[in-house]
Amino acid sequence: MGVVAGKPAIGPYRAKAPRAFVVLLLGLLILVSPSGAAAAFKPTRFDDPRPNGCDPTNCSLREAVIAANKHAGADTIRLGKGAYELTREESAGDLNNSRSGDLDVLDGAKFLGTGKTRIDGAQSSSIGRVFHLQGSLNAYVFRKLTVRRGNAGSLGGGGGILAENIGGSLSLARVKVVANDSGTFGGGIVSHATELRIKKSTIADNHADQRAGGILLPATGGLGPVNATIRSSTISGNVAVSDGGGLLADGTDIGGFPNPPQVTMVNSTVALNEASQSGGGVRAVAGGAITLDNVTVAHNQAERDGAGAGTGGGLSAGLASPFTLGDVLVAGNTVGATGNGSQCAGAFTGQGGNVVQLQAGTACAITGGLSEPVDALIGPLANNGGGTKTVAVLDGSAAIGFAESCPAKDQRGIARPATDCDSGAFEHQGP
C-alpha cells in the first residue's frame, strides 16, 4: 500500500470523514508503507503560497512536489482541471529545492492531468523555467497537461522543461509545451534523458535567444546517447535566434565522451518554425542523427533575419550528421526575406517516397525515390481533426499515393490504406 498525501487516493476514506480521522489515517499509512513504495499526491489549490507542507485539504502543486521529493520512490501527482500558477520568485538560498522559482523534481515522478490542466510560469525570469527534472536514472512521466510560459532566462535552457536525468527517461503523452522562453537555448524543452518519448503532443510557440526554439537534444557524455522518439505530434511556431527553429539534435562532444543524440520522428508535423540561421524546421549538427518517417515539414523559414547566414528552410544536415528521410513531405519552406533557397540543405539518405517541393530552382540532395513538384499543393497548419494540428494534402498533390510504406494510421488517427498511402503525416481522403 502506498503513502497518500493531498486527497487520499486509497484506503477507507470517505468524503465526510472528520479531518482528524483523515490525518490519523495518513499517519498510519506512512507507518505501514514499505520503504520506497510510491506515493500519490493531489494538490487542492491552484495558487502558490509559501510552502508549509502538503496537508490533505490544503496542498499546492509546489508543496506536492516538495513532499514527493522527500519521499523515496516514483510518486504520482494527480492534477485537476485549471491553471496552477507559479508566482514565488527564485531565491539564491533555495536553488534546486522547489521552495521558490521553478519546480525542481529530484526523485522521479508522474504528473497526470485531465487534458485541461495547465502549469503556468507567468513568463517571469525571476521564477524561471517551469520544470527542472534531476537525478540520473530517474524516470519522469507527463500526461494530459500543458506546460506554459516558463522563462529560463540565462539559467541553461529549457524554458518549459529541462530534463537533466541522464541515464533516465522522460515521457510526454497528450502534452502541450507552449509559449516558453529561454535566454540561451531550447525554448520549450532541453532533454538529456537517455530515453525521450513524445506522443500525441504539441511543442509550439516557444522562443530561444540562441539555438533550438522548440526542442534541444544534446550529447550527454558518458551515460549513453539521447534516444528520442516523437510520434503523432506537432512542432510548430517556435523561433530560434540562431539555428534549429523547431528541433536541434546537437552531437557536440562534452567531456571527451562523444554520445550524439539519435532522433526518430514518425507521423508528425513540423511547421511554421523560424531560425535566424540554418534549419528553420529541423537541424542536425556534429553527429546528431535524425530519421524522419511519414513526416510533414512545411511553412518553416531559415535566415529569418535576412542576414544571409542561413540555409535549409525546412531541414538542415550538418557535416557527419546522418539524416534519413522516408515518405516525407517537405514543402512551402523558405530562406531569407525573398524566400529563395532550398527546402533542405546538406546530404540526406532517402528511403523512397519523399516529396520535396522545388524552391527557386534549387534541389535537395536526397538519394532514393523522389518527387520534386513545383507546387506540392498543401494547406496551412490547421485543426484537421485529431488532437494536434496538421498540414493537409490537397487534391492533385504529388504526395497522394506516393509513399512506399504505410503506417496503419496517419497523425490524426485516420486509417491509411495498406498500399499507395500518402507521403507525409496527413492521409488525403478526397476522390
N, C-alpha and C positions, 0 to 999 in steps of 0.2 A: 504494500500500500504506500503511495507516495505522499509526501508532505504537500499540504494545500494551504495557500495563503490567498489574500483577497477574498472573493466569494468562494466558499468551499465547493469543489467540483466532485467530491466523493464522500462517502460516509453517510451516517444517518442525520443529515442536516435537513431541517425544514425551514421554510421561509419565515415562519412566525416564531422560531425559537428565540429565546432571550439572548441578548448579546453576551452575557456572562457564560452561557452554555456553549455558544459558538467558540469563544476564546478558549474555554477549557477543552473543548473537543480538539481544537487546533494544537493545543499544547500536548494533549495525549497522542495525537498523530505524530508530532515531532518526536516524542519519546519512543514510539514503537516503530518508526520508519527505519528501514535498513540503511546503513551508510551508503551514500552515493545514489540513492533512489531519486528519480526525477520528481520535481515538484510542479504544481500548477499555480499560477498567479493570475488574478483577474483584476486589473485596475478598475476602480469605481468612480474616478473623476477624470476630467479632461484638462484641467489646468495644471500648473507646475509649481507647487508650493515648495518651501524649504523642506528637504527630506526629513521625515520623522517616523520612519517605519511603515511597513505595508500592513495596515490594520485591515481586518476582514471587511469593514464597512467604510474605510477611508484610506484609499491607496491610489496614488498617481502612477503613471507609467514609469516615471523616474524611480519612484520608490519600489516598484515591482522589479525593475532591472537591478537595483542595488540588492534587493532581497535574493534575487536569483544568483547574483554574483557570489553572495555569501554561502549559498547552498550548493554543495557538490552535486554534479550530475547535469545532464542536458535538460534543463527545465523548460516548461511551456508557459508563455504569456499569452493569455486569451484576451483579445481586444474587441471592443464593441463598435457600434456604428457611431461615427462622429470624428471630430478632429482633436487629436492630442497635441496641445500647443507647448512647445519648449520655449521658456522665457527666462530661465536662470542663466545669467551671463557667466562665462568661464572664469574661474578664479585660479590664479597662479598656484595656489596651495592645494587645489582639488583636481589637478590633471589626472586623467585616466581612472577616475573612481566614480564617475556619474553623478556626483553631488551637485555639479553645475556644468554648464556648457552642453556638449554633445552626450549621447548615450553610449558610455563605454561598457561593452559587454565582454566579460572575461572568461566565461566557463562553458560556452556552447549553449544554444537556446533555440526554441521555436517561437516565432511571433505569428500568431494566427489571427487574421482579421475576418471581417464579414463581407468584404467586397466594397463596403462603403466606409472603411476605416482609413483615416488619414493621420500621418505623423508629420508635424509641421515645425520646421526650424526657424520660421519667422524671417528668413533671408538675412540673418544677422551674423556677421563675422565674430561678434562678441560671444555668441552662443557656439558657433562653429558648425561643422557638419552635423548630420542627424545621427548616424550610427558609426561607431568605431569598434569593429569586431576584432578581438585579440585572442592570443593564446594559440600556440602551434598545435596542430592536430584536432582542434575543436571543429565541431560541425554546427552550422547555422542554417536555419530554415525560415523563409518568409513566405506567407500565403495570404492572398486576397487582401492586400492593403496598398496604400500609397505612401511613398516617402518623398516629401517635397520641401522645397525652399530652405535646404541646408546651405551653408556658406562656409566652406573650409578655409577661406582666406589664404594665407601663406603656410598653412599647417601641414602640407604634404599631400594634398589632393584628396579626391573623393568627397565631393560636396554632399552627396546623398549617403553613400555607403563607402567606407574604407575598410576593406577586409584584409587584415594582416595576419590571419591564421594560416601561415604557411604550413603545408602538410595536412591541412584540414579541408573542409568543404563549405560551399555556400550554394544554397538552392533558393531560387525565386520562381514562384508559380502564381500567375494571375496578379502580378505586382506591377505597380507604376512607380517609376523613379523619375520625377518630373520637376523642372524649374529649380534645379540646384546649381550652385556656383562653386568654382574653385579659382583661387588666385594663382594657382600653379597648373596642375594637370588633372585630368579625369573629373570633369564637371559633375557627372552623375555617379559613376562607380569606378573605384580602383580596387581590383581584386588580386591578391597574392595567393588565394586559396588554391590548393593543388587540384581540386575538382570544383568547377563552377558550372552550375546548371541553371539556365534561364528558359522558362517555358510559358507561352501564352501571356507574355508580359510586354510592357511598353517602357522604353527608355527615351524620354522626349524633353526637348526644350531646356536642356542643361547647357552650361557655358563654362569654358576653361580659358583662363588668360594665357595659357601656354598650349600644351598638346591634349588631344583626346577630349572633345567636348562631351561625348556620351559615356564611353567606357574605355578605360585603360587597362590592358593586361600586360604586366611587365615580366621580365625574367625574375626568377625567385631565388637564385643561389643554389645552395647545396641540397635542398629537400625535394628535388624533383620539379618539373615544369608545371605551369598552369595548364590544365586541360579543360577548356571551356566548350560547352555545347549550348547553342542557342537555337530553340525550336519555336515555330509558330509565334514569333514575336516581332515587334516593330521598333526600330531605332530611328527616330525622326526629330527634325528641328533642332538638333544640337549644334553648337558652334565652338570651334577651337580657333584661338587666335594664331596658333601655329599650325600643326598638321593633324590629320585624323579627325575629321569633324564628327563622324558617328562612332567609330571604333578604331582603336590603335593597338596592334599587337607589337610590342617592342621587346626584342630579344637582347638588348644591350647588356653585356656581361656585368654582373655585380659581384664583387668579392672573389673573382677568379673561378667561379663555378658557372659556366655558361649553361643555362637552362631556359632557352627561349620558350615563350608560350605557344600552345597549339590550340587553334580555334576551329570548330566546326559549326557552321550555321546552316540550318535546314528549314525550308518552307517559311521564310521570314522576309521582311521588307526593310530596306534601308533607304530612307527618302528625306529630302529637304534639309539635309545636314550641310554645314558650311565649314570650310577651313581656309584660313588666310594663305596657307601654303599648299601642300600636296595632300591628296586623298580626301576629297570632300565627303565621301561616304565611308570607305574602309581603307585603312593603310596598314601595311606590314613592313617592319624595318628590322635590320640586324639579326636576321634569322627567325623572326617571328613567323609562324606557319599558319596559313588560313585556308580552309576549304569551304566553298560555298556550294550548296546543293539545292536546286529549286528555290533560289533567292531572287528577289527583285531589287535592283539598285537603281533608283530613279530620282530625278529632280534635285540632285545634290550639286554643290558648287565648290570647286577649289579656287585658290587665289581670289578670294572674295574681296581683298583689299586692293586688287588691281596693280600690285607692285611688280608683277612679272616673275615671281619666285615660285609659283606653284604649277603642278601638273596633276593629271588624273582627276577629272571632275567627279567620277564615281568611285574608281578603285585605283590604288597605287601600291605597287610591289617594289620594295627596296631591294638592293643587292643581297643575294644569299637568303632571301625570304621566300620560301616555297608558297606559291599562291595557286590553288587549284579551283577550277570552275566547272561545274556540271549542271546543265539545264538551267542556266542562269539568264535572266533578262536584265540588260544594262541599257538604260535609255533616258534621254532628257537631262543628262548631267552636263554641266558647263564648266568652263575655266575662264576666270577673269571677267572684266566688265563687258567685253564683247561677246562672251560665250564661246569663243573659238577654242579649240583644243580637244584632245582625245578624251573619250569617255573613260579610258583607263590608261595608266602609264606603268611601264615595266613589263616583265615577262611572266606569262601565265600559262599554266598547263591546263589544257582543255580536255574534258572527258565527253565532249559531244553535247549537242542540244542547246548550245549557247546562242543567244540572240543579242547582238550589240549594235546599237544604232550608230551609223556613221555621223561624225561630228566635224563639220568644216573640212571634209575630205581626208581626215586622218583616220587611221585604223589602229585597233588594238592587237598586240602580239599575243594571240591565243592559238594554241595548237588544237587539232581535232575539228569535228564538225561545227560549223559556224555560219550563222546567217547575219548579214550586215545591211539591214534596210536603211533607207534614207529617213523614213519615218516609221518608228516601231508601233505607232498607234496605241498609246496608253492614256489612261485618265490621270487625274490628280490623286494625291493621297486623300482618302476619304473613308467614311464608315460604309463599308460594302457588305456588312454582315460579319458575324463573329465578334470576338471580344477585343480585337485590335484593328487599327486602320490598315488598309491595303491600297495598292495601286491596281486598278482594273485593266485588263487587256480588252481592247475594243475590237469590234468586228473588223476582220481583214488583217489583223496583226500577224506578223511573221512568227510570233511566239505560239500561235494556236497550233496544237498538234505536233510541235517540233521537238519536244523533249524525248530523250532516249530512254529514260527510266521514269517510272510513275509512282510516287508515294500514294498510299491509299486515299489520302485527303489533302486538300490544299490548306493554306494558312487559316482560312476561316472555318475549316471543318467540312467543307464541301467535298463530296466524293469525286475522285478522279477516275477516268477510265483506265483499264489495265494497260492499254497501249495508246499511243498517239495523244498523250496528255500534253498540257501546255508548259512551255518554259516559264520559269519564274514561280512566284508564290501564289499566284491567282489563277484559278481554273475558269476559263471563259465558258459561259453556258448559253451563248447565243446560237442561232441556226448554223 
